[in-house]
């Protein structure tokens, strides 16, 4: 029996073969994108001759009781899971308790953006054996060698581990730059139909299949609310990306791709190169990607549109310069508006991501954001405004500690309830005032969306009520506004973007505030 990856044949009867279980935890929703990190880890392990099993709790919604039964009837040498900090109390704590009870002699490790910045806390709180710091493709192979007795944990860069009663945090592993040397994700180990067909992305046709893919890793910026497990930007050879796209089309029938790069459009020459390579290989695909406003000019946007781009996600975050500077966005409001105008001109859907709740935010900045969303809305998604979350490791997290709003990771996880709820209050308003203002703003955005799309005001009211329960009744099961139109997304005419209002003055930092009288807010 062999495993084939990039024409390299690896025998699976390796005498040192060990069993690895990678657990994709449940996120309590029925639309899931392919977990690329797990795919790459599994491929690296297989390439080195280890057997790997993926336990997809996200797709099949296995309970912790079912996991415990599986572990009690199985024998593994290494068990791993990764997570984002938002899922910690809700999912990860209980998951770790179940694994610790039934792992037997296996080593249990955690990785990803959740544990990487706070490894000591994770080791002590969850009693796992190891935390992988940063990207794990090469680290996991050395962990397996340590499990086999071929090296010690003290020799492995990029891990933290428990040594009796002590926590040892090793130095970080040097950044791995040759992304093209990594094997393709081990798609064959996953229930691919459940990933390619479960989600309707912006710009997709109803029966299209979608797959996530990456052409680069990292970002050039350091926004205050963001945490990345590695620094710097590394890019893949686009010829290798084209080969991967062709394979996914031929093997899984995917024609829509979600590029998970944080900066798909950088450097800008790659955008034009990608368009030409698609033509050269006669590939007609549709896709969505991410950009920064300062990189999204008309030439880039036109090339993206010609190559099949249907939607570009951009973190505009605010249309107030003082707030943007506070976020360390390294962008001006004029550049934000220019990018919005470009998207409107070339008819590409654009993600209108806005936050409200920074120290410089006011009622005025809230309604400036609302009006910007309404004027430039392409109605690909229900767009609402949310508070910033000071996730551990981010500059905003350390700002919260500096201001006495957080005392550390344990305090963060006690206070964090939902990504649409304030973890700590950076603003000048009381929490009651804050939620009252934000509720009215999001109510206005929801009504505006449904009036300009399906006209289903019953659905609009259902979503408004969900926000009311979240803000005022503590119903933290809310999963975000965008899930409400995933099943039957109906895109309004592009012409409605400019029909909403002509009150935006892009030459300056002023937006005329338009607040419906029946939904006005006072402080």
TAZI-V983347 format. One record per pair of residues at least 12 apart in sequence whose ideal C-beta (glycine too) atoms are under 6 Angstrom apart, sorted by the first residue. I is the first residue (numbers start at 0). GAP is how many residues later the second one is. D is the distance in Angstrom with one decimal. If there is no record, write none. Layout:
# TAZI-V983347
I	GAP	D
I	GAP	D
This chain:
# TAZI-V983347
2	43	4.7
4	38	5.9
4	42	6.0
4	178	4.1
5	177	5.8
9	37	5.5
9	39	6.0
13	35	3.2
15	132	5.9
16	32	5.7
16	33	5.8
16	34	5.8
17	32	5.5
17	59	4.0
18	32	5.3
18	57	4.9
18	58	5.5
19	25	5.5
19	30	5.7
19	32	4.9
19	58	4.6
20	32	5.1
20	55	4.6
20	58	4.8
21	16	5.3
21	32	5.4
21	58	5.2
22	32	4.7
22	58	4.4
23	14	5.8
23	32	5.0
23	33	6.0
23	34	4.9
24	32	5.4
24	56	5.9
24	66	5.3
24	70	5.5
25	31	4.2
25	32	5.5
25	35	5.6
26	31	5.5
28	450	5.8
30	167	5.2
30	168	4.0
30	455	5.6
31	26	4.9
31	27	6.0
31	166	5.8
32	179	5.0
33	161	4.4
33	178	4.7
35	176	5.7
36	45	5.8
38	146	2.6
38	147	5.6
39	97	5.6
39	145	5.5
40	95	5.9
40	99	5.8
41	144	3.9
41	147	5.4
42	140	4.0
42	142	5.6
42	143	4.3
43	93	4.7
45	140	5.8
46	136	5.2
47	93	5.5
53	135	4.8
53	136	5.7
58	132	5.5
58	135	4.4
63	30	5.5
63	34	4.2
66	31	5.4
67	30	5.0
67	34	5.2
70	31	3.6
71	30	5.1
75	30	4.4
76	29	5.7
76	70	5.6
77	29	5.4
78	20	5.9
78	24	5.7
78	27	4.9
78	29	4.8
79	29	4.8
80	29	5.9
81	29	4.5
81	30	3.3
82	29	5.5
82	31	4.3
83	29	5.5
83	30	5.6
84	29	4.5
84	306	5.0
85	333	5.6
87	325	5.4
88	324	5.5
95	30	4.4
99	27	5.8
106	22	4.5
106	40	5.9
107	20	5.0
107	21	5.1
108	21	4.1
108	23	5.7
109	18	5.3
109	21	5.3
110	21	3.8
110	25	4.9
112	116	5.5
114	16	4.7
115	17	5.2
115	18	6.0
115	113	4.7
116	275	4.9
116	276	2.9
117	274	4.9
117	291	4.6
118	12	4.1
118	41	3.6
118	50	5.8
119	47	4.9
120	288	4.4
122	39	5.3
122	44	5.2
129	29	5.4
129	31	4.5
130	29	4.5
131	27	5.8
132	25	4.9
132	39	5.8
133	24	5.7
133	95	4.7
133	96	5.1
134	95	5.8
138	19	4.5
141	14	4.6
156	13	5.7
156	14	5.5
156	16	4.2
157	14	5.7
157	15	3.3
174	55	5.9
174	57	5.8
176	57	5.2
178	55	5.6
178	57	4.7
179	56	5.5
179	57	5.1
179	60	5.0
183	60	6.0
191	60	5.4
195	13	4.0
195	14	5.9
195	15	5.7
195	56	5.6
195	58	5.5
196	12	5.7
199	286	5.2
199	289	5.7
200	57	5.9
200	87	5.8
201	86	5.8
201	109	3.8
201	147	5.3
201	178	4.0
202	107	2.4
202	108	4.8
202	146	5.9
203	52	5.0
207	47	5.4
207	48	4.7
208	44	5.2
208	45	4.5
209	46	4.3
210	37	5.2
210	43	4.1
210	46	5.8
211	46	4.8
211	48	5.4
212	44	5.3
213	46	4.9
213	47	5.6
214	21	5.1
214	26	4.9
214	46	5.4
215	19	4.2
215	45	4.6
216	17	5.2
217	14	5.2
217	15	4.0
217	16	5.8
218	43	4.2
218	44	5.6
219	13	5.6
220	109	6.0
222	104	5.6
222	105	5.8
222	106	5.8
223	103	5.0
223	104	5.0
223	171	4.3
223	172	4.7
224	163	4.6
224	169	5.7
224	171	4.8
225	168	5.9
226	164	5.3
226	166	3.8
226	167	4.2
237	35	5.6
237	36	5.6
237	39	5.7
241	35	5.2
241	39	5.7
254	30	5.8
255	30	4.8
256	28	5.9
256	30	4.2
257	30	5.6
258	28	6.0
258	30	4.2
261	28	5.7
263	25	3.8
263	26	5.6
264	26	4.5
264	30	4.9
264	35	5.6
265	29	5.8
267	32	5.5
270	29	5.2
270	32	5.0
271	31	5.3
274	28	4.9
274	31	5.9
274	32	4.0
277	29	5.4
284	23	4.9
285	22	4.7
285	24	5.3
286	21	5.7
286	22	5.7
287	22	6.0
287	23	4.0
288	23	6.0
289	23	4.8
290	21	5.2
290	23	5.4
292	21	5.5
292	38	5.3
292	42	5.1
292	43	4.9
292	46	3.9
293	37	5.5
293	41	5.1
295	43	4.3
297	44	5.1
300	41	4.9
300	45	4.6
300	47	6.0
301	44	5.5
304	41	5.0
304	43	5.4
308	39	6.0
310	38	4.0
310	69	5.8
311	36	5.7
311	38	5.5
312	38	3.5
313	37	5.8
314	38	4.8
315	20	5.0
316	37	6.0
316	38	5.0
318	14	5.3
318	49	5.0
318	50	5.9
318	53	4.8
319	45	4.3
320	12	5.3
320	188	5.5
321	38	4.4
322	35	5.3
322	37	4.9
322	38	5.7
322	42	5.8
325	32	5.2
325	34	5.1
332	176	5.1
336	169	4.1
339	36	4.4
343	153	5.4
346	147	5.3
348	29	4.4
348	31	4.1
351	21	4.9
351	31	4.8
353	15	4.5
353	31	4.8
354	33	4.8
355	29	5.0
356	30	3.7
356	31	5.4
356	69	6.0
356	70	5.7
357	68	5.7
358	67	5.0
360	66	5.8
362	74	5.9
362	160	5.8
365	75	5.4
366	146	4.7
366	148	5.9
367	143	4.5
368	16	5.8
369	71	5.0
370	140	5.3
370	143	5.8
372	72	5.9
373	74	5.3
373	126	5.0
374	125	5.3
374	126	5.7
374	129	5.2
375	121	6.0
378	73	5.8
378	74	5.1
378	112	5.9
378	113	4.1
380	101	4.8
381	67	5.1
381	99	4.3
381	100	5.7
381	102	5.6
381	103	5.5
383	58	4.4
383	61	5.4
383	97	4.5
384	56	6.0
385	34	4.9
386	35	4.5
388	30	6.0
388	34	5.3
389	33	6.0
391	17	5.2
391	20	5.9
399	24	5.1
404	19	3.9
405	18	6.0
416	59	4.7
417	58	4.6
417	60	5.9
432	90	5.9
434	36	4.2
436	84	5.0
438	32	5.4
439	79	5.5
439	81	4.5
441	25	5.6
442	21	5.3
443	75	5.5
445	14	5.4
445	17	5.3
445	18	5.5
446	13	5.8
451	40	4.9
451	44	5.2
452	37	5.4
452	39	4.9
453	36	5.4
462	21	5.2
465	12	5.6
